[in-house]
Amino acid sequence: MAEKSISIDVIDVEGMNLPEDLLDLNPYHSVPTLIDRDLILYDSRVIIEYLDERFPHPPLMPVDPVTRAQFRLALFRIEKDWYTQAQQIDDAVDKRQATRARKILSESIIASNEVFAMKKYFLSDEFSLVDCTIAPILWRLSVYGIDLGEEAAAIEKYMNEVFSRPSFQESLSELEQEMRP
C-alpha cells in the first residue's frame, strides 16, 4: 500500500484477541482482512492482487500472462515454503522445533541466492508484489535468529536495495522498526 501511496486506516490486533466486528466479517477469523466499501477480503495474496488492480499505478504485477503466472507461482511458493517455516519458528513449543524450522527457512532462502543475483529485484528489474511479499521475511531474519552468511551476498544486496526504498521504510510499524539495528 505504501508503494502505491494508498491511504488506509489500519486497526492493529494483538494475538488472537480479534475485534468482534472482524469475527463477524471474516469467516476464518484471520488477519489481514481488508474492508473496501462492501468488499471484504481475507487472504493476503487476494488482497495484494486486488489492490494492484484497484490502484493500477504503479503496476506491481507484469502485464504478460506467462510472467504474471510465474510471479503468482513465486508468491505461492514463498507463502508455502518461507512463511510456513517462519510461523513454525514463532509457534515452536520447544527449542528443537524452532531450530529445525530455522534451518529449513535459512536453507530455502540461501538456495534462492542465484535467483536474487539474476535481476535487480526478485525475478524482475522492476519492483513487484513478489518483492512486497519477500521483504517482510527477510526483514525479520535476525529476529528468527538467522544469519545467511557470506554465501548469500546477492540476497544481502537485494535486502539493502529493498529496505532502502522509502515505501518500505514507510510501511514499517514501530515494532518492525525496532527489529533491525
C-alpha positions in Angstrom: 0.0 0.0 0.0 2.9 2.3 0.7 4.4 1.6 -2.7 1.1 2.8 -4.3 0.6 5.6 -1.9 -2.8 4.2 -0.8 -4.1 5.8 2.4 -5.7 3.3 4.7 -6.9 3.0 8.2 -5.0 0.2 10.0 -6.5 -1.5 13.0 -3.8 -3.4 14.9 -4.8 -6.5 16.7 -2.8 -8.5 19.2 -2.6 -12.2 19.2 -5.9 -13.9 18.8 -7.8 -11.1 20.6 -9.7 -10.1 17.4 -12.4 -7.4 17.5 -16.0 -8.7 17.4 -16.8 -7.0 14.1 -13.8 -8.7 12.5 -15.1 -12.1 13.7 -18.4 -11.3 12.2 -17.0 -10.2 8.8 -14.3 -12.8 8.3 -15.3 -16.5 8.5 -11.7 -17.6 9.0 -11.2 -15.1 11.9 -7.8 -14.2 10.4 -5.6 -11.2 9.6 -5.0 -9.4 7.4 -8.6 -8.5 6.5 -9.3 -5.8 4.0 -12.6 -3.9 4.0 -13.1 -1.7 1.0 -16.7 -0.4 0.9 -18.9 -3.5 0.6 -16.0 -5.8 -0.3 -14.3 -7.9 2.4 -11.1 -9.8 1.6 -9.2 -12.1 4.0 -6.4 -13.8 2.1 -3.0 -11.9 1.7 -2.5 -12.9 -1.9 -6.1 -12.0 -2.9 -5.7 -8.7 -1.1 -2.4 -7.6 -2.7 -3.6 -8.6 -6.2 -6.9 -6.7 -5.6 -5.1 -3.6 -4.5 -2.7 -3.8 -7.5 -5.7 -4.0 -9.9 -7.8 -1.4 -8.0 -4.9 1.1 -7.8 -3.1 0.4 -11.1 -0.2 2.9 -10.8 2.5 1.9 -10.3 1.7 -1.6 -11.5 3.3 -4.3 -9.3 2.5 -7.3 -11.5 3.6 -7.8 -15.1 1.1 -7.5 -17.9 2.3 -10.6 -19.8 0.2 -13.6 -18.7 3.1 -16.0 -18.7 5.3 -13.8 -16.5 2.2 -13.0 -14.3 1.7 -16.7 -13.8 5.4 -17.1 -12.9 5.0 -14.3 -10.3 1.9 -15.9 -8.9 3.7 -19.2 -8.5 6.6 -17.4 -6.8 4.1 -15.8 -4.4 2.6 -19.2 -3.7 6.0 -20.8 -3.0 7.2 -18.0 -0.8 4.0 -18.3 1.2 4.2 -22.1 1.5 7.9 -22.5 1.9 9.1 -19.4 3.7 6.1 -18.1 5.6 5.2 -21.6 6.8 8.6 -22.0 8.4 8.5 -18.5 9.9 5.2 -19.4 11.5 6.7 -22.6 12.8 9.6 -20.7 14.4 7.0 -18.4 16.1 4.8 -21.3 17.2 7.6 -23.7 18.3 6.9 -25.2 21.7 10.5 -26.3 22.2 14.0 -25.3 21.0 14.3 -28.4 18.7 11.2 -27.4 16.7 12.4 -23.8 16.4 15.9 -24.9 15.3 14.6 -27.3 12.7 12.2 -24.6 11.2 15.0 -22.0 11.3 17.4 -24.4 9.5 14.8 -25.2 6.8 13.9 -21.5 6.3 17.6 -20.5 6.1 18.5 -23.2 3.6 15.5 -22.4 1.5 16.3 -18.7 1.3 20.0 -19.4 0.6 19.1 -21.8 -2.2 17.5 -18.8 -3.9 20.7 -16.8 -4.0 21.2 -17.3 -7.7 17.7 -16.1 -8.4 18.3 -13.0 -6.4 21.5 -12.4 -8.4 19.9 -12.5 -11.8 17.9 -9.2 -11.6 17.7 -6.1 -9.5 14.6 -7.4 -7.8 13.3 -11.0 -7.4 12.6 -12.3 -11.0 12.4 -8.8 -12.4 14.1 -5.5 -13.0 11.0 -3.8 -11.6 9.8 -3.9 -8.0 6.7 -6.2 -7.7 4.3 -7.9 -5.4 6.8 -10.7 -5.1 9.3 -8.2 -3.5 6.5 -6.9 -1.3 6.0 -10.5 -0.1 9.6 -11.4 0.4 10.7 -8.2 2.2 8.9 -8.9 5.5 10.5 -12.3 5.9 14.0 -11.0 5.1 13.5 -8.0 7.4 12.8 -10.5 10.3 15.7 -12.8 9.8 17.6 -11.5 12.8 14.5 -11.9 14.9 14.3 -15.5 13.8 18.0 -16.0 14.7 19.0 -16.5 11.0 22.3 -15.2 9.6 22.5 -16.0 5.9 26.3 -15.7 5.9 28.7 -14.9 3.0 27.2 -17.4 0.7 24.1 -15.1 0.4 25.8 -12.0 -1.0 23.2 -11.5 -3.7 20.4 -11.7 -1.1 22.2 -9.1 1.1 22.5 -6.8 -1.9 18.8 -7.3 -2.6 17.9 -6.7 1.0 19.8 -3.4 1.0 18.1 -2.3 -2.2 14.5 -3.1 -1.0 15.0 -2.0 2.6 16.2 1.5 1.5 13.1 2.1 -0.6 11.1 5.0 1.0 7.9 3.0 0.6 9.4 0.1 2.5 10.5 2.3 5.4 7.1 4.0 5.5 5.4 0.6 5.7 7.1 -0.5 8.9 5.3 -0.4 12.2 7.1 0.9 15.3 7.6 -2.7 16.4 9.1 -3.7 13.0 11.4 -0.7 13.0 12.9 -2.0 16.2 13.6 -5.4 14.7 16.8 -4.3 12.9 19.6 -2.1 14.2 
